[in-house]
């Protein structure tokens, strides 16, 4: 029984450290965007199929893809777009 208690205490300590780290890394709304670590999002051509976009979202573990046409970003397709239009 004390092992379970010790495990729970250790887990609580881990969660507290993670929360402290998140607070330390928090940004203010007026901080410049250049201070953010931006991640790369995959791009698809405007003629891509919906299935190919879904496959990319799953495989890349991202929530959106950039849609491009003639080497210009023309939009963003998100998971929400699929949820709102699901048949």
Secondary structure, DSSP 8 states (H G I E B T S, - for coil): -HHHHHHHHHHHHHHHHHHHHHHHH---TTS-GGGS------EEETT--HHHHHHHHHHHT-SEEEEEETTEEEEEEEHHHHHHH--
